Amino acid sequence: MDLKQELQKIGIFLNDAVIDYINQYCDNEIVRAKEKQREKDISSAVCAFVELKRTDSEIYQLLNKHFCVENISEAQDYIKNARIHIQIINLRIYCTEHGMTLAEFRQYAKDHTLEKKLESTSKLREMSPEKLKAYLEKI
């Protein structure tokens, strides 16, 4: 049974233009949800590859093979974002293990513009959490 018949069954009568609009809206929402889920799946996969210490070229090949990501700059963005995300998590773990609360870490990251620095400086994405913390406090 389609939407029009279901609505008529419960006593709601709409013209075809409204029903077409509702159906088109639902179709568009489905497409957007699929795109969002694909991006989330790719991001999760890239984070896993980065944590497994795969090289960028290996990650490009895997993205192309399993997610049909053929655009190198798109793949580079995924890898860069994954490295930033993982570095923030590693620093958070390190700081909380050394007595910092999560609220204090959030403020620390904000005060030191952690995400912006990681985004702009690739060498920071490769540092150990101890060295990264020392670098941030030195500046």
Salt bridges, closest charged atoms under 4 A:
ASP16 OD1 - LYS4 NZ 2.62
GLU29 OE2 - ARG32 NH2 2.34
ASP56 OD1 - ARG83 NH2 2.62
GLU58 OE1 - ARG54 NH1 3.96
GLU137 OE2 - LYS133 NZ 2.58
